[in-house]
Amino acid sequence: MNISELLKTAEQDRNFSWDEKFFKSFSEQQVRLLSQDPQQGPDGWPYIICETLSPADGAEAANYEIESTQKLFHWLEGKGIGLVVNPKREPYPDYVFSYGMIWNFRQTGFFIQPDLANKAAENSEIDYQNKKIFSGAPTEAYLPLNVRKVLKDFFRDQAVLNPKVLMISIDEKNYDFCISLESIGNPPASEHTGVAEAISWFLPTHYSIVLVSEAGLPKFIDL
C-alpha cells in the first residue's frame, strides 16, 4: 500500500499495524518542506513542518523545497528537532515525530520499539531503597554523544548547568534512565511527572525515565 492510500485511513482505524506500514513507506519518501526554520508546536517543542507528495502535485511542488525523508531525519537528529507531517489535516496532523523517535530511527531503524518498554517503570519515581540494584553509566548506544549535547542544551535552557544521571536496574534486564533530583534543583513532587514527560520528548518512546534522589544510591555521573 502506498503512502497516499495509507493516509486515507480514518483516524480511528490507525493502529500499530498502520504505524508500521506508514513508517516504512514514509521513510522512503520525498516530502515538501513548508518552512525552512523550526516552528514551535502546541506542546512547546520545535518542529519542521512538511507535507507528503502525491502524483498530482506536479508543478505546485516546485514552489517548495523538496527533500528526502532520510536526509531530513539526518539533519533533524543533529539539531534536536521533531517533524510534523501534513499539518493541514483535520483535526490533527497525519503524524508527529518527537526528537527521540527520529534519532532512534537513525540509530536502530525503528521509530518505536514497544517490545522493549520497561514494564516495571510506570511512574516518574521509583523507590530503589532496600533493594539489590545494578547500576552504571548510559552507553553511547543508549545515549549517543549528539543526543547528550541536545539534552544538555535543553537543561541549560532551564538553568540546570550540571544534570547528573545513572542507569539503574533491579533485575539486570530492564534499566531505568535515572536523573538526579538534586542536580536539577529538587523540583517539588507535584512537578516530577511533568519534568519526566518533558525529558521523554528527547528519548525513544520505550525508555523508562525516573527522577530520583541520589541519597543511598551509587554515584551519579555528569550527563
N, CA, C and O of each residue as an XYZ file, in Angstrom:
892
protein
N       0.844     -1.192      0.000
C       0.000      0.000      0.000
C       0.883      1.247      0.000
O       1.762      1.378      0.851
N       0.658      2.172     -0.953
C       1.485      3.371     -0.996
C       1.029      4.374      0.055
O      -0.013      4.201      0.688
N       1.825      5.424      0.229
C       1.551      6.337      1.332
C       0.251      7.107      1.129
O      -0.427      7.433      2.104
N      -0.107      7.401     -0.111
C      -1.361      8.111     -0.363
C      -2.554      7.287      0.100
O      -3.509      7.824      0.661
N      -2.494      5.982     -0.136
C      -3.569      5.091      0.298
C      -3.577      4.962      1.820
O      -4.638      4.957      2.444
N      -2.390      4.856      2.410
C      -2.299      4.748      3.868
C      -2.918      5.964      4.554
O      -3.592      5.828      5.575
N      -2.692      7.139      3.997
C      -3.169      8.361      4.630
C      -4.672      8.561      4.490
O      -5.240      9.460      5.110
N      -5.311      7.738      3.687
C      -6.771      7.785      3.585
C      -7.442      7.041      4.743
O      -8.651      7.156      4.944
N      -6.656      6.282      5.498
C      -7.199      5.514      6.618
C      -7.731      6.454      7.692
O      -7.046      7.393      8.098
N      -8.943      6.203      8.145
C      -9.555      7.053      9.174
C      -8.757      6.982     10.471
O      -8.108      5.978     10.764
N      -8.817      8.064     11.239
C      -8.059      8.166     12.480
C      -8.307      6.984     13.404
O      -7.370      6.442     13.990
N      -9.577      6.579     13.537
C      -9.921      5.513     14.481
C      -9.413      4.144     14.028
O      -9.389      3.196     14.814
N      -9.007      4.044     12.763
C      -8.517      2.766     12.247
C      -6.994      2.709     12.169
O      -6.432      1.731     11.676
N      -6.335      3.740     12.647
C      -4.876      3.766     12.622
C      -4.343      3.133     13.911
O      -4.429      3.715     14.992
N      -3.802      1.948     13.766
C      -3.295      1.211     14.923
C      -1.797      0.946     14.741
O      -1.162      1.537     13.868
N      -1.240      0.064     15.560
C       0.191     -0.199     15.474
C       0.565     -0.794     14.123
O       1.635     -0.504     13.588
N      -0.311     -1.620     13.574
C      -0.043     -2.185     12.251
C       0.020     -1.084     11.199
O       0.869     -1.109     10.308
N      -0.899     -0.107     11.315
C      -0.874      1.031     10.393
C       0.414      1.831     10.577
O       1.039      2.247      9.601
N       0.806      2.043     11.831
C       2.038      2.771     12.114
C       3.226      2.133     11.406
O       4.021      2.828     10.774
N       3.348      0.824     11.510
C       4.489      0.135     10.912
C       4.534      0.340      9.401
O       5.597      0.587      8.833
N       3.365      0.235      8.751
C       3.308      0.435      7.302
C       3.619      1.885      6.940
O       4.316      2.155      5.962
N       3.092      2.820      7.745
C       3.354      4.232      7.490
C       4.833      4.555      7.658
O       5.421      5.247      6.827
N       5.429      4.056      8.731
C       6.846      4.327      8.975
C       7.705      3.851      7.809
O       8.588      4.571      7.343
N       7.441      2.636      7.343
C       8.243      2.083      6.241
C       8.078      2.923      4.982
O       9.061      3.286      4.335
N       6.825      3.229      4.639
C       6.573      3.998      3.426
C       7.130      5.415      3.540
O       7.764      5.916      2.611
N       6.890      6.058      4.682
C       7.307      7.446      4.849
C       8.822      7.580      4.792
O       9.337      8.563      4.259
N       9.539      6.604      5.336
C      11.000      6.680      5.363
C      11.614      6.539      3.977
O      12.816      6.741      3.806
N      10.796      6.195      2.990
C      11.279      6.046      1.607
C      10.799      7.178      0.706
O      10.990      7.128     -0.509
N      10.177      8.200      1.294
C       9.532      9.254      0.524
C      10.399     10.496      0.354
O      11.439     10.659      0.994
N       9.926     11.361     -0.535
C      10.344     12.752     -0.561
C       9.169     13.567     -0.038
O       8.012     13.198     -0.239
N       9.468     14.669      0.629
C       8.411     15.499      1.201
C       8.635     16.954      0.806
O       9.736     17.349      0.420
N       7.589     17.723      0.909
C       7.626     19.151      0.630
C       7.747     19.884      1.962
O       6.900     19.729      2.842
N       8.809     20.687      2.107
C       9.023     21.436      3.346
C       8.211     22.717      3.310
O       8.326     23.503      2.370
N       7.395     22.929      4.327
C       6.553     24.112      4.391
C       7.221     25.257      5.132
O       6.715     26.379      5.133
N       8.361     24.981      5.766
C       9.091     26.033      6.466
C      10.567     25.691      6.458
O      10.937     24.520      6.537
N      11.404     26.699      6.363
C      12.849     26.485      6.423
C      13.330     26.401      7.871
O      14.334     25.752      8.165
N      12.621     27.047      8.745
C      13.014     27.107     10.151
C      12.021     26.328     11.006
O      10.846     26.229     10.654
N      12.485     25.770     12.131
C      11.569     25.038     13.016
C      10.500     25.951     13.583
O      10.747     27.122     13.870
N       9.298     25.391     13.742
C       8.157     26.103     14.309
C       7.821     25.484     15.660
O       7.954     24.275     15.853
N       7.388     26.318     16.582
C       7.003     25.800     17.896
C       5.632     25.156     17.816
O       4.667     25.777     17.372
N       5.552     23.892     18.254
C       4.281     23.186     18.259
C       3.462     23.534     19.486
O       3.966     24.194     20.395
N       2.194     23.099     19.532
C       1.345     23.354     20.705
C       1.934     22.799     21.997
O       1.615     23.271     23.088
N       2.801     21.785     21.863
C       3.443     21.202     23.054
C       4.690     21.965     23.482
O       5.321     21.618     24.481
N       5.048     23.007     22.727
C       6.200     23.811     23.084
C       7.513     23.382     22.449
O       8.523     24.068     22.605
N       7.521     22.253     21.731
C       8.753     21.742     21.142
C       8.918     22.230     19.708
O       7.932     22.570     19.054
N      10.161     22.268     19.209
C      10.404     22.738     17.840
C      10.197     21.630     16.801
O      10.613     20.489     16.999
N       9.548     21.991     15.697
C       9.282     21.027     14.626
C       9.524     21.655     13.261
O       9.248     22.835     13.042
N      10.043     20.847     12.357
C       9.985     21.189     10.942
C       8.642     20.675     10.426
O       8.190     19.599     10.817
N       8.012     21.448      9.552
C       6.690     21.114      9.048
C       6.824     20.645      7.597
O       7.485     21.297      6.789
N       6.201     19.525      7.274
C       6.292     19.011      5.901
C       4.965     18.430      5.445
O       4.070     18.158      6.245
N       4.865     18.251      4.142
C       3.710     17.595      3.530
C       4.203     16.470      2.632
O       5.246     16.577      1.987
N       3.435     15.399      2.606
C       3.740     14.320      1.676
C       3.327     14.738      0.269
O       2.458     15.591      0.090
N       3.965     14.125     -0.720
C       3.683     14.434     -2.115
C       2.748     13.393     -2.704
O       2.732     12.238     -2.279
N       1.978     13.814     -3.678
C       1.125     12.893     -4.421
C       1.447     13.054     -5.899
O       1.993     14.085     -6.291
N       1.125     12.060     -6.738
C       1.416     12.169     -8.179
C       0.780     13.400     -8.825
O       1.239     13.857     -9.871
N      -0.269     13.935     -8.209
C      -0.980     15.067     -8.808
C      -0.318     16.409     -8.498
O      -0.734     17.433     -9.039
N       0.708     16.426     -7.634
C       1.304     17.693     -7.227
C       1.955     18.442     -8.386
O       1.715     19.635     -8.571
N       2.776     17.743     -9.162
C       3.370     18.342    -10.344
C       4.057     19.664    -10.086
O       4.915     19.774     -9.210
N       3.666     20.683    -10.868
C       4.328     21.991    -10.818
C       4.168     22.671     -9.466
O       5.029     23.450     -9.058
N       3.070     22.382     -8.766
C       2.851     23.022     -7.470
C       3.979     22.694     -6.504
O       4.394     23.539     -5.712
N       4.477     21.449     -6.576
C       5.544     21.034     -5.665
C       6.822     21.835     -5.899
O       7.632     21.997     -4.987
N       7.000     22.331     -7.114
C       8.221     23.064     -7.443
C       8.318     24.391     -6.695
O       9.393     24.984     -6.620
N       7.211     24.851     -6.150
C       7.224     26.114     -5.409
C       7.770     25.956     -3.995
O       7.938     26.946     -3.282
N       8.046     24.731     -3.586
C       8.544     24.453     -2.239
C       9.813     23.618     -2.343
O      10.072     22.976     -3.362
N      10.592     23.638     -1.281
C      11.787     22.787     -1.244
C      11.369     21.340     -1.043
O      10.577     21.030     -0.154
N      11.907     20.459     -1.876
C      11.610     19.030     -1.773
C      12.827     18.346     -1.172
O      13.959     18.604     -1.580
N      12.585     17.468     -0.196
C      13.690     16.803      0.490
C      13.342     15.339      0.734
O      12.184     15.000      0.979
N      14.344     14.483      0.667
C      14.112     13.080      1.023
C      13.985     12.987      2.535
O      14.644     13.726      3.267
N      13.140     12.081      2.997
C      12.965     11.950      4.448
C      14.246     11.459      5.116
O      14.535     11.842      6.249
N      15.014     10.618      4.431
C      16.256     10.129      5.027
C      17.228     11.277      5.294
O      17.841     11.342      6.360
N      17.366     12.176      4.332
C      18.250     13.320      4.520
C      17.701     14.255      5.596
O      18.451     14.833      6.383
N      16.374     14.389      5.610
C      15.732     15.243      6.605
C      15.935     14.690      8.015
O      16.239     15.450      8.933
N      15.772     13.389      8.198
C      15.980     12.783      9.521
C      17.423     12.959      9.978
O      17.682     13.194     11.158
N      18.360     12.845      9.040
C      19.761     13.040      9.385
C      19.984     14.449      9.931
O      20.686     14.629     10.926
N      19.393     15.433      9.288
C      19.548     16.818      9.725
C      18.866     17.050     11.071
O      19.431     17.704     11.947
N      17.669     16.523     11.239
C      16.923     16.716     12.484
C      17.638     16.073     13.662
O      17.622     16.608     14.770
N      18.268     14.922     13.422
C      18.969     14.219     14.507
C      20.049     15.094     15.128
O      20.250     15.073     16.342
N      20.737     15.857     14.302
C      21.805     16.688     14.810
C      21.343     17.984     15.449
O      22.131     18.665     16.105
N      20.063     18.338     15.266
C      19.561     19.631     15.722
C      18.636     19.558     16.935
O      18.364     20.581     17.564
N      18.153     18.370     17.270
C      17.203     18.275     18.388
C      15.825     18.790     18.027
O      15.180     19.470     18.825
N      15.369     18.463     16.810
C      14.098     18.989     16.292
C      13.199     17.833     15.879
O      13.688     16.814     15.391
N      11.889     17.979     16.069
C      10.919     16.977     15.654
C      10.376     17.274     14.269
O      10.848     18.188     13.593
N       9.374     16.493     13.843
C       8.812     16.621     12.499
C       7.303     16.447     12.546
O       6.792     15.506     13.152
N       6.589     17.376     11.892
C       5.137     17.284     11.755
C       4.809     16.998     10.293
O       5.311     17.669      9.392
N       3.966     15.999     10.069
C       3.610     15.575      8.716
C       2.164     15.955      8.412
O       1.251     15.593      9.154
N       1.966     16.675      7.333
C       0.640     17.086      6.862
C      -0.166     17.811      7.952
O      -1.174     17.293      8.433
N       0.285     19.003      8.333
C      -0.380     19.728      9.426
C      -1.789     20.206      9.079
O      -2.569     20.522      9.978
N      -2.124     20.265      7.795
C      -3.429     20.790      7.403
C      -4.545     19.767      7.555
O      -5.724     20.095      7.415
N      -4.166     18.523      7.844
C      -5.202     17.509      8.031
C      -5.976     17.811      9.311
O      -5.373     18.150     10.329
N      -7.279     17.693      9.273
C      -8.119     17.981     10.439
C      -8.609     16.690     11.077
O      -8.891     15.725     10.367
N      -8.717     16.650     12.410
C      -8.374     17.730     13.339
C      -6.906     17.719     13.762
O      -6.452     18.626     14.460
N      -6.157     16.680     13.336
C      -4.753     16.573     13.749
C      -3.883     16.314     12.528
O      -4.378     15.845     11.503
N      -2.585     16.616     12.626
C      -1.666     16.240     11.538
C      -1.668     14.728     11.343
O      -2.100     13.978     12.219
N      -1.180     14.291     10.182
C      -1.112     12.848      9.948
C      -0.157     12.167     10.903
O      -0.417     11.051     11.352
N       0.965     12.835     11.225
C       1.867     12.247     12.208
C       2.760     13.318     12.798
O       3.095     14.306     12.143
N       3.141     13.101     14.060
C       4.088     13.980     14.751
C       5.207     13.102     15.303
O       4.977     12.233     16.144
N       6.417     13.344     14.815
C       7.588     12.605     15.280
C       8.316     13.428     16.332
O       8.737     14.553     16.060
N       8.466     12.881     17.520
C       9.285     13.543     18.536
C      10.756     13.395     18.158
O      11.111     12.572     17.315
N      11.598     14.193     18.785
C      13.033     14.079     18.518
C      13.550     12.687     18.878
O      14.372     12.121     18.157
N      13.068     12.136     19.993
C      13.510     10.803     20.397
C      13.186      9.732     19.372
O      13.983      8.818     19.156
N      12.029      9.832     18.741
C      11.660      8.867     17.703
C      12.605      8.975     16.506
O      12.988      7.971     15.905
N      12.969     10.207     16.176
C      13.807     10.430     14.998
C      15.214      9.875     15.194
O      15.732      9.175     14.323
N      15.840     10.185     16.339
C      17.206      9.679     16.473
C      17.217      8.167     16.731
O      18.187      7.490     16.392
N      16.150      7.642     17.325
C      16.080      6.194     17.493
C      16.019      5.505     16.128
O      16.631      4.455     15.930
N      15.282      6.094     15.196
C      15.228      5.546     13.838
C      16.604      5.613     13.176
O      17.028      4.665     12.515
N      17.282      6.714     13.353
C      18.609      6.867     12.752
C      19.600      5.849     13.333
O      20.492      5.377     12.629
N      19.441      5.520     14.600
C      20.374      4.608     15.264
C      20.006      3.141     15.071
O      20.886      2.288     14.961
N      18.713      2.846     15.030
C      18.273      1.440     15.064
C      17.435      0.999     13.873
O      17.276     -0.199     13.640
N      16.892      1.963     13.109
C      15.981      1.610     12.026
C      14.538      1.524     12.468
O      13.669      1.184     11.665
N      14.257      1.828     13.745
C      12.900      1.788     14.284
C      12.536      3.141     14.890
O      13.331      3.746     15.608
N      11.326      3.603     14.592
C      10.836      4.817     15.239
C      10.343      4.510     16.647
O      10.605      5.269     17.580
N       9.637      3.408     16.798
C       9.146      2.989     18.107
C       9.436      1.503     18.291
O       9.413      0.736     17.329
N       9.711      1.102     19.533
C      10.014     -0.283     19.865
C       9.278     -0.668     21.149
O       9.906     -0.836     22.195
N       7.960     -0.807     21.078
C       7.183     -1.070     22.296
C       7.555     -2.378     22.983
O       7.318     -2.539     24.180
N       8.139     -3.319     22.229
C       8.532     -4.594     22.837
C       9.673     -4.425     23.832
O       9.927     -5.318     24.640
N      10.365     -3.284     23.780
C      11.488     -3.047     24.691
C      11.095     -2.220     25.910
O      11.930     -1.950     26.773
N       9.849     -1.824     25.983
C       9.418     -0.969     27.089
C       9.596     -1.677     28.420
O       9.327     -2.872     28.542
N      10.052     -0.926     29.421
C      10.252     -1.460     30.765
C       8.924     -1.446     31.509
O       8.454     -0.390     31.932
N       8.331     -2.600     31.666
C       7.011     -2.683     32.309
C       7.071     -2.326     33.790
O       6.046     -2.003     34.391
N       8.252     -2.382     34.378
C       8.361     -2.128     35.820
C       8.274     -0.653     36.157
O       7.975     -0.295     37.296
N       8.533      0.212     35.179
C       8.583      1.644     35.466
C       7.405      2.349     34.830
O       7.464      2.724     33.659
N       6.348      2.532     35.577
C       5.155      3.183     35.069
C       4.987      4.575     35.641
O       4.085      5.306     35.232
N       5.829      4.951     36.570
C       5.749      6.270     37.183
C       7.058      7.002     36.998
O       8.053      6.412     36.578
N       7.061      8.304     37.315
C       8.283      9.082     37.175
C       9.208      8.911     38.374
O      10.327      9.425     38.373
N       8.750      8.193     39.393
C       9.589      7.967     40.574
C       9.463      6.508     41.017
O       8.377      5.929     41.001
N      10.600      5.930     41.411
C      10.629      4.546     41.891
C      11.494      4.508     43.144
O      12.493      5.221     43.241
N      11.110      3.682     44.091
C      11.880      3.545     45.321
C      12.871      2.394     45.162
O      12.474      1.230     45.110
N      14.159      2.721     45.085
C      15.195      1.688     44.952
C      15.794      1.311     46.298
O      16.622      0.404     46.383
N      15.374      2.004     47.343
C      15.971      1.752     48.653
C      15.666      0.326     49.121
O      14.597     -0.226     48.856
N      16.630     -0.237     49.814
C      16.500     -1.580     50.392
C      16.286     -2.659     49.327
O      15.709     -3.711     49.599
N      16.762     -2.379     48.113
C      16.687     -3.375     47.049
C      18.077     -3.577     46.468
O      18.897     -2.659     46.450
N      18.329     -4.779     45.997
C      19.573     -5.013     45.286
C      19.447     -4.370     43.914
O      18.516     -4.671     43.166
N      20.382     -3.486     43.583
C      20.292     -2.798     42.302
C      21.576     -2.991     41.500
O      22.638     -3.298     42.043
N      21.442     -2.803     40.213
C      22.567     -2.827     39.287
C      22.598     -1.446     38.633
O      21.556     -0.913     38.250
N      23.778     -0.877     38.510
C      23.840      0.489     38.006
C      25.078      0.705     37.148
O      26.020     -0.087     37.183
N      25.063      1.781     36.386
C      26.203      2.138     35.556
C      25.887      3.349     34.701
O      24.772      3.869     34.726
N      26.868      3.787     33.955
C      26.687      4.936     33.068
C      25.925      4.508     31.812
O      26.066      3.371     31.364
N      25.118      5.409     31.240
C      24.473      5.082     29.967
C      25.521      4.909     28.874
O      26.445      5.715     28.767
N      25.385      3.877     28.075
C      26.337      3.640     26.993
C      26.101      4.632     25.859
O      25.068      5.299     25.802
N      27.072      4.714     24.967
C      26.902      5.608     23.815
C      25.799      5.103     22.894
O      25.133      5.905     22.238
N      25.590      3.784     22.831
C      24.499      3.252     22.026
C      23.153      3.670     22.607
O      22.217      3.976     21.868
N      23.062      3.679     23.935
C      21.818      4.066     24.602
C      21.583      5.569     24.493
O      20.453      6.015     24.296
N      22.658      6.344     24.623
C      22.554      7.800     24.607
C      23.742      8.364     23.818
O      24.772      8.702     24.402
N      23.597      8.466     22.492
C      24.702      8.941     21.653
C      25.174     10.340     22.048
O      24.431     11.111     22.656
N      26.410     10.651     21.694
C      27.011     11.919     22.096
C      26.230     13.125     21.595
O      26.069     14.107     22.319
N      25.741     13.057     20.352
C      24.988     14.209     19.827
C      23.667     14.389     20.569
O      23.195     15.515     20.728
N      23.072     13.298     21.020
C      21.829     13.388     21.788
C      22.113     13.958     23.173
O      21.333     14.760     23.687
N      23.217     13.554     23.774
C      23.608     14.122     25.074
C      23.752     15.637     24.968
O      23.332     16.375     25.859
N      24.354     16.092     23.861
C      24.528     17.529     23.681
C      23.177     18.233     23.610
O      22.985     19.284     24.223
N      22.239     17.648     22.858
C      20.893     18.232     22.747
C      20.231     18.286     24.121
O      19.613     19.289     24.477
N      20.361     17.204     24.894
C      19.779     17.171     26.237
C      20.438     18.206     27.150
O      19.757     18.881     27.922
N      21.751     18.326     27.059
C      22.453     19.322     27.875
C      21.969     20.731     27.540
O      21.778     21.562     28.427
N      21.775     20.984     26.251
C      21.282     22.303     25.828
C      19.891     22.568     26.403
O      19.584     23.683     26.823
N      19.051     21.521     26.415
C      17.710     21.658     26.984
C      17.801     22.004     28.469
O      17.140     22.931     28.937
N      18.621     21.256     29.208
C      18.759     21.528     30.641
C      19.337     22.919     30.888
O      18.899     23.627     31.795
N      20.318     23.303     30.082
C      20.913     24.626     30.254
C      19.864     25.721     30.067
O      19.872     26.724     30.781
N      18.961     25.523     29.103
C      17.882     26.494     28.890
C      16.958     26.586     30.095
O      16.265     27.587     30.277
N      16.949     25.535     30.922
C      16.148     25.530     32.149
C      16.979     25.950     33.362
O      16.557     25.794     34.508
N      18.175     26.488     33.082
C      19.106     26.928     34.135
C      19.646     25.763     34.958
O      20.048     25.947     36.107
N      19.657     24.571     34.378
C      20.269     23.398     35.018
C      21.610     23.179     34.329
O      21.653     22.737     33.181
N      22.699     23.483     35.017
C      24.004     23.503     34.371
C      24.768     22.193     34.464
O      25.686     21.958     33.678
N      24.404     21.334     35.414
C      25.156     20.091     35.579
C      24.241     18.920     35.933
O      24.330     18.377     37.035
N      23.368     18.528     35.012
C      22.473     17.396     35.305
C      23.277     16.105     35.444
O      24.240     15.870     34.713
N      22.863     15.282     36.390
C      23.544     14.016     36.633
C      22.578     12.861     36.417
O      21.390     12.956     36.728
N      23.109     11.771     35.881
C      22.264     10.637     35.504
C      22.918      9.325     35.922
O      24.104      9.279     36.249
N      22.118      8.259     35.903
C      22.613      6.922     36.208
C      21.611      5.914     35.665
O      20.401      6.121     35.761
N      22.109      4.833     35.099
C      21.245      3.729     34.702
C      21.101      2.784     35.893
O      22.096      2.363     36.483
N      19.857      2.453     36.240
C      19.615      1.581     37.396
C      18.632      0.482     37.009
O      17.653      0.726     36.304
N      18.906     -0.715     37.478
C      18.018     -1.857     37.242
C      17.882     -2.665     38.520
O      18.809     -2.725     39.328
N      16.734     -3.282     38.698
C      16.555     -4.190     39.829
C      16.547     -5.649     39.379
O      16.463     -6.557     40.205
N      16.637     -5.876     38.042
C      16.645     -7.256     37.541
C      17.775     -7.507     36.534
O      17.894     -8.607     35.994
N      18.597     -6.489     36.287
C      19.718     -6.568     35.338
C      19.239     -6.835     33.907
O      20.009     -7.272     33.052
N      17.970     -6.566     33.668
C      17.422     -6.703     32.309
C      16.808     -5.384     31.857
O      17.144     -4.850     30.799
N      15.903     -4.874     32.680
C      15.238     -3.608     32.373
C      15.905     -2.489     33.161
O      15.962     -2.531     34.390
N      16.408     -1.489     32.447
C      17.115     -0.381     33.100
C      16.309      0.913     33.004
O      15.685      1.207     31.985
N      16.343      1.666     34.084
C      15.714      2.987     34.121
C      16.782      4.055     33.907
O      17.882      3.967     34.452
N      16.446      5.057     33.112
C      17.313      6.217     32.931
C      16.972      7.184     34.054
O      15.959      7.881     34.009
N      17.842      7.211     35.068
C      17.553      7.972     36.282
C      18.241      9.329     36.258
O      19.406      9.443     35.878
N      17.512     10.340     36.662
C      18.015     11.704     36.708
C      18.014     12.168     38.153
O      17.004     12.068     38.850
N      19.136     12.668     38.589
C      19.290     13.113     39.964
C      18.424     14.327     40.253
O      18.547     15.360     39.594
N      17.549     14.198     41.242
C      16.711     15.328     41.649
C      17.558     16.490     42.149
O      17.267     17.651     41.861
N      18.606     16.170     42.901
C      19.455     17.228     43.435
C      20.104     18.042     42.318
O      20.240     19.261     42.421
N      20.500     17.358     41.257
C      21.228     18.051     40.190
C      20.333     18.959     39.356
O      20.827     19.857     38.675
N      19.021     18.736     39.402
C      18.104     19.592     38.635
C      17.339     20.557     39.550
O      16.324     21.132     39.157
N      17.842     20.719     40.765
C      17.287     21.742     41.647
C      16.180     21.292     42.564
O      15.483     22.133     43.132
N      15.984     19.968     42.736
C      14.947     19.445     43.627
C      13.579     20.079     43.386
O      13.031     20.712     44.288
N      13.018     19.921     42.189
C      11.679     20.461     41.947
C      10.664     19.784     42.859
O      10.877     18.638     43.255
N       9.568     20.454     43.206
C       8.558     19.837     44.070
C       7.969     18.590     43.431
O       7.937     18.458     42.207
N       7.506     17.683     44.273
C       6.977     16.402     43.789
C       5.859     16.590     42.769
O       5.691     15.771     41.865
N       5.098     17.667     42.918
C       3.985     17.913     42.001
C       4.455     18.167     40.570
O       3.665     18.088     39.629
N       5.756     18.474     40.408
C       6.291     18.774     39.078
C       7.063     17.607     38.476
O       7.476     17.675     37.318
N       7.263     16.550     39.232
C       8.123     15.467     38.759
C       7.596     14.808     37.489
O       8.363     14.535     36.565
N       6.305     14.553     37.440
C       5.739     13.901     36.252
C       5.924     14.778     35.026
O       6.273     14.286     33.953
N       5.692     16.079     35.182
C       5.855     16.998     34.057
C       7.291     17.066     33.578
O       7.542     17.137     32.375
N       8.245     17.045     34.515
C       9.651     17.074     34.148
C      10.031     15.809     33.373
O      10.712     15.882     32.350
N       9.584     14.650     33.870
C       9.883     13.385     33.195
C       9.269     13.360     31.799
O       9.889     12.872     30.855
N       8.057     13.882     31.667
C       7.408     13.914     30.355
C       8.149     14.831     29.391
O       8.257     14.528     28.203
N       8.658     15.947     29.894
C       9.432     16.854     29.045
C      10.693     16.163     28.535
O      11.018     16.245     27.350
N      11.393     15.491     29.427
C      12.625     14.804     29.031
C      12.327     13.681     28.046
O      13.143     13.390     27.171
N      11.171     13.050     28.181
C      10.825     11.911     27.324
C      10.736     12.295     25.856
O      10.907     11.436     24.991
N      10.470     13.573     25.546
C      10.380     14.018     24.142
C      11.709     13.831     23.433
O      11.746     13.652     22.215
N      12.800     13.870     24.186
C      14.133     13.763     23.611
C      14.604     12.319     23.484
O      15.672     12.069     22.926
N      13.834     11.373     23.988
C      14.282      9.990     24.072
C      13.303      9.043     23.384
O      12.136      9.393     23.208
N      13.752      7.853     22.992
C      12.855      6.865     22.393
C      11.676      6.553     23.307
O      11.790      6.644     24.529
N      10.559      6.190     22.719
C       9.320      6.024     23.475
C       9.380      4.875     24.479
O       8.605      4.848     25.435
N      10.295      3.924     24.269
C      10.352      2.790     25.194
C      11.279      3.028     26.384
O      11.365      2.174     27.266
N      11.968      4.155     26.433
C      12.862      4.421     27.555
C      12.058      4.727     28.824
O      11.033      5.409     28.786
N      12.548      4.208     29.923
C      11.946      4.464     31.227
C      12.734      5.568     31.919
O      13.928      5.417     32.181
N      12.064      6.678     32.214
C      12.707      7.852     32.803
C      12.246      8.008     34.241
O      11.047      8.041     34.515
N      13.193      8.104     35.153
C      12.866      8.177     36.570
C      13.624      9.331     37.215
O      14.827      9.484     37.004
N      12.924     10.139     37.996
C      13.564     11.173     38.803
C      13.763     10.612     40.200
O      12.820     10.099     40.803
N      14.983     10.706     40.719
C      15.264     10.046     41.992
C      16.334     10.810     42.754
O      17.217     11.428     42.159
N      16.244     10.760     44.076
C      17.285     11.355     44.916
C      18.536     10.486     44.886
O      18.449      9.260     44.810
N      19.685     11.121     44.946
C      20.947     10.384     44.952
C      21.208      9.692     46.288
O      22.057      8.805     46.369
N      20.491     10.087     47.326
C      20.760      9.553     48.670
C      20.675      8.031     48.699
O      19.671      7.449     48.289
N      21.721      7.403     49.177
C      21.734      5.960     49.339
C      21.959      5.181     48.063
O      21.893      3.952     48.079
N      22.221      5.858     46.958
C      22.422      5.185     45.668
C      23.855      5.347     45.199
O      24.565      6.217     45.704
N      24.303      4.537     44.249
C      25.656      4.691     43.714
C      25.866      6.086     43.126
O      24.906      6.817     42.888
N      27.096      6.438     42.901
C      27.452      7.775     42.433
C      26.857      8.050     41.057
O      27.014      7.245     40.139
N      26.181      9.171     40.912
C      25.657      9.596     39.624
C      26.779     10.257     38.815
O      27.769     10.726     39.377
N      26.611     10.287     37.499
C      27.649     10.853     36.642
C      27.097     12.062     35.889
O      25.884     12.216     35.745
N      27.997     12.911     35.414
C      27.585     14.067     34.613
C      26.979     13.599     33.302
O      27.498     12.686     32.660
N      25.883     14.224     32.907
C      25.280     13.921     31.614
C      26.275     14.242     30.503
O      25.966     14.058     29.326
